Amino acid sequence: MDYNGYSGNNYNTTSYGAQGAANGGGFMGGEVQSSPAGAKSGYGKDTVRPVTVKQILRAEHPHPDAEFKIDGDIVTQLTFVGQIRNISTQATNITYKVDDGTDIIEVKQWLDSEANQDQMDMDTKPKLVEDSYCRVWGRLRAFHDKRHIQAHIIRPITDYNEINYHLLEATAMHLFFKHGPPNGAAGNDQKAGQNGQTNGNAAETVGGVELPKHLSPRAVAVYKYLRNSPQSNEGQHVQLIASNTGMEVDAVFRAAEELVEAGLTFTTVDESTWAVLDF
């Protein structure tokens, strides 16, 4: 199984702090996520996703106006950790070269004169220096086919357990988007029904339609609900689907996008209402 460079010999060898810096105290962090209410297909646009630099550089981006996608999921705001290899200060921005052990990427932080002065006045605040570790929050950008991160926040890491925690979190998110929630998980997607569970190596047939093997359990669950519901020209709204399957709204949007891309459903009266295609 490909873990995008998380383990084994696939993990690129760089000079990144002996591959992990496994010392320090306990880090119990979490990222802030925004609600997808009212979203179209952009349910994840305001969600911060933990990633590695290798994932960033390999993100799908078919044309300049397209959204970036990692594991088939739209990602614009992201967070990662790494070691600062170089700092270049300009009049309008500071550029950091950050190495997370999987690859290196430039992180640009634009300067605001007033905010910058306030930061300079905080003498007790930890400083970002070369060879120190940092966490970055920002957006993925591309300019002349070169990718960089436009940082909202970049701060020093003082507890090195945060590095290991982040790599585990990024791995878990990668596996979730690739294979769905783990068996026996008590999450909302799992509550979508044990009927939504599939064998990743076996195709499932619903209403005489053989579903693609790559569909996630949540997509199968939503398709089953749509197929078994009374059919109408209007279809089923996201809130109704969420209510009847026990899924969160953002999970329904993700599932619906999979089904639309697979040619199994289509939107009807708006971008939050779907119906199944008849075969």
C-alpha positions in Angstrom: 0.0 0.0 0.0 1.3 3.4 -0.9 1.5 5.7 2.1 2.9 8.7 0.1 6.3 8.4 1.6 5.2 7.9 5.3 7.0 4.6 6.0 9.6 2.1 4.9 11.9 2.7 2.0 9.4 5.0 0.4 10.2 7.7 3.0 12.7 10.0 1.3 15.9 10.5 3.1 16.8 14.2 3.6 18.8 15.9 6.3 15.6 16.5 8.3 16.5 16.2 11.9 17.4 12.4 11.9 14.0 11.5 10.5 11.7 12.5 13.3 13.1 14.2 16.4 11.4 11.8 18.7 12.0 13.7 21.9 10.1 16.2 24.0 6.8 16.4 26.0 3.3 15.5 25.1 1.4 17.3 22.3 -2.3 17.1 22.2 -3.3 19.4 19.3 -6.1 19.6 16.8 -6.9 21.7 13.8 -9.8 24.0 13.5 -12.4 23.1 10.9 -15.1 25.2 9.4 -18.7 24.2 8.7 -19.5 23.3 5.1 -23.1 24.6 5.5 -24.3 26.0 2.2 -21.4 24.7 0.3 -21.6 23.6 -3.2 -18.8 21.1 -4.0 -16.5 23.1 -1.8 -17.4 21.5 1.5 -13.7 21.1 2.3 -12.5 24.5 1.1 -12.4 26.0 4.6 -11.2 22.8 6.3 -7.6 22.7 7.4 -6.0 19.4 6.3 -2.7 18.0 7.7 -0.4 17.0 4.9 3.2 16.3 4.0 5.3 18.4 1.6 5.4 15.3 -0.7 1.6 15.3 -0.9 1.6 19.1 -1.6 4.0 18.7 -4.5 2.1 15.7 -5.9 -1.4 17.3 -5.5 -3.5 17.1 -8.7 -3.8 20.5 -10.5 -4.9 19.9 -14.1 -5.1 23.6 -15.1 -4.4 27.0 -13.5 -8.0 27.6 -12.7 -8.6 24.2 -11.1 -8.7 23.4 -7.4 -5.8 21.5 -5.9 -6.7 17.9 -4.9 -5.0 15.4 -2.6 -6.4 11.9 -2.6 -9.2 13.2 -4.9 -10.3 15.7 -2.2 -10.2 19.4 -2.7 -7.7 21.1 -0.5 -6.8 24.8 -0.2 -6.0 25.3 3.4 -3.5 23.0 4.9 -1.0 22.6 7.7 2.4 20.8 8.0 5.5 20.8 10.1 9.1 20.9 9.1 12.6 22.2 9.6 13.6 25.6 8.3 16.5 25.3 5.9 16.8 28.9 4.7 15.2 32.2 5.4 15.2 35.0 2.9 13.8 38.4 4.0 12.5 40.9 1.4 10.8 44.3 1.8 7.3 42.8 1.4 7.7 39.1 2.4 9.8 36.5 4.2 10.4 33.2 2.3 11.2 30.1 4.3 12.5 26.9 2.7 10.9 24.1 4.9 11.9 20.5 4.8 9.6 17.9 6.4 11.6 14.8 5.6 9.5 14.0 2.5 10.5 17.0 0.4 11.2 20.7 0.5 8.9 23.6 -0.3 9.0 27.4 -0.1 6.7 29.2 2.4 6.0 32.8 1.8 4.7 35.1 4.6 3.7 38.6 3.5 4.6 41.4 5.8 2.2 43.9 7.3 4.1 46.9 8.7 1.9 47.4 11.8 1.6 43.7 12.6 5.4 43.3 12.0 6.1 46.1 14.4 3.9 44.5 17.0 5.7 41.2 16.6 9.1 42.9 16.9 7.9 44.4 20.2 7.3 40.9 21.6 10.8 40.2 22.7 9.7 37.1 24.6 8.1 35.4 21.6 10.1 32.4 20.2 11.9 33.3 17.0 12.0 31.5 13.7 15.6 30.7 12.8 17.3 28.4 10.4 17.5 24.7 11.4 14.6 25.2 13.8 11.3 23.4 13.5 8.1 25.1 12.6 4.4 24.5 12.0 2.8 26.2 8.9 -0.8 27.0 8.2 -1.6 28.4 4.8 -2.9 28.0 1.3 -1.3 26.1 -1.6 -0.5 28.4 -4.6 1.2 28.0 -7.9 3.1 30.6 -9.9 4.8 29.8 -13.2 4.3 26.1 -12.5 6.2 26.4 -9.2 4.2 25.6 -6.0 4.6 27.4 -2.7 2.6 28.0 0.4 1.1 31.4 1.2 1.3 31.3 5.0 -1.4 32.6 7.3 0.6 31.6 10.4 4.1 30.1 10.8 5.3 29.5 14.3 8.2 27.7 16.0 7.7 24.2 17.4 8.8 23.9 21.0 7.5 20.3 21.7 9.1 17.9 19.3 6.3 15.4 19.9 4.2 17.7 17.6 6.3 16.5 14.7 5.5 12.8 15.2 1.9 13.6 16.0 1.5 15.6 12.8 2.9 12.8 10.6 0.6 10.3 12.2 -2.4 12.6 11.7 -1.4 13.2 8.0 -1.2 9.4 7.5 -4.6 8.8 9.1 -6.2 11.4 6.9 -4.6 9.9 3.7 -5.9 6.5 4.6 -9.3 7.8 5.4 -9.7 9.5 2.0 -8.2 6.5 0.2 -10.0 3.7 2.0 -12.8 5.2 4.1 -13.1 4.9 7.9 -11.6 1.8 9.6 -13.9 -1.2 10.3 -15.7 -0.9 13.6 -15.1 2.9 13.8 -17.9 4.7 15.6 -17.7 7.9 13.4 -20.6 9.5 11.7 -19.7 8.0 8.3 -19.8 4.5 9.9 -23.2 5.3 11.4 -24.3 5.8 7.8 -25.1 2.2 8.1 -23.3 -1.1 8.1 -25.0 -1.5 4.7 -22.5 1.1 3.5 -19.5 -1.1 4.2 -17.9 -2.7 1.2 -15.1 -5.1 0.5 -12.4 -3.0 -1.0 -11.6 -5.8 -3.5 -15.2 -6.8 -4.4 -17.7 -4.8 -6.5 -21.2 -4.4 -4.9 -24.5 -4.5 -6.8 -27.3 -2.2 -5.7 -30.6 -2.2 -7.5 -29.1 -4.1 -10.4 -26.2 -1.6 -10.8 -22.7 -2.8 -10.2 -20.9 -0.1 -8.3 -17.2 0.8 -9.0 -14.8 -0.9 -6.6 -13.1 2.4 -5.7 -16.2 4.0 -4.1 -15.8 4.7 -0.5 -18.2 3.2 2.1 -19.9 6.6 2.5 -20.6 6.9 -1.2 -22.0 3.4 -1.3 -24.3 4.2 1.7 -25.6 7.4 0.0 -26.2 5.6 -3.3 -28.1 2.9 -1.5 -30.3 5.5 0.2 -30.9 7.3 -3.1 -31.6 4.1 -5.0 -34.1 2.8 -2.3 -35.9 6.1 -1.8 -39.0 7.0 -3.7 -37.9 8.4 -7.0 -38.8 11.9 -8.2 -37.6 14.5 -10.6 -36.5 16.7 -7.8 -34.2 14.1 -6.1 -33.1 14.2 -2.5 -31.6 17.2 -0.7 -28.3 17.0 1.3 -30.1 17.7 4.6 -32.6 14.9 4.0 -29.9 12.5 3.0 -27.8 13.4 6.1 -30.8 13.0 8.4 -31.8 9.6 7.0 -28.3 8.1 6.9 -26.9 9.5 10.1 -24.0 11.2 8.2 -22.7 14.7 8.6 -23.5 17.1 5.8 -19.9 17.4 4.7 -19.6 13.6 4.4 -22.7 13.6 2.2 -21.2 16.2 -0.1 -18.0 14.1 -0.4 -20.0 11.0 -1.1 -22.2 12.8 -3.7 -19.1 14.1 -5.5 -17.8 10.6 -5.8 -21.1 9.4 -7.2 -21.4 12.2 -9.7 -17.8 11.6 -10.9 -18.6 7.9 -11.3 -21.7 8.8 -13.4 -24.1 7.3 -10.9 -26.0 10.4 -9.8 -26.6 14.0 -11.0 -27.7 17.3 -9.5 -31.3 18.4 -10.0 -32.8 21.6 -8.7 -29.6 22.9 -7.1 -26.0 21.8 -6.3 -27.2 20.3 -3.0 -29.8 17.9 -4.4 -29.2 14.7 -6.3 -31.0 11.9 -8.0 -29.8 8.5 -9.3 -29.3 7.8 -13.0 -31.5 5.0 -14.5 -29.6 2.3 -16.3 
